[in-house]
Amino acid sequence: MTRKDYEAIAAAMKTARSYSQRGEPLTIHAANFNCGVSNAAQRIADHCAADNPRFDRQRFLKACGVA
C-alpha cells in the first residue's frame, strides 16, 4: 500500500468517528460506536505495520482520531 492509501483510510476512520461527535451528548450507542472505530483503526494499523516496516503506527492512529 502507498502513503496515499494510508491517508485515505485514516481520513475515512476519522470521519466515521466524527459521526457520533456532532455536538450531541455522548450516549451509550455513540460510545460503543467510537470504541468499534478505535478497535478497527488498531487492527488496520496492525496489518499495515506487518505489511510495511516503515509504517508509523502512532501517526496513523493520530490521523484516525484515535491517538
Steps between C-alpha positions, in 0.01 A plus 500: 500500500608857445499805722199621306315181597589542868383862492169405336434228758588732790272773362213252471553381858512857631179584315332191645597608853359847438151362430447437869662825613282764336427700810253248634529358852713187505259210515572133556452445127749775411752370753469147361531632145817690587641192669430297186663759275803515731527123498479492121771766474726296729449185294562683173818645653609147595458386141674805354794464739539134403487596133741794519787522751515879453132544590459756780228352719464797736477747214232287332294468819526872563378564145207265572413708805581209731833600657 
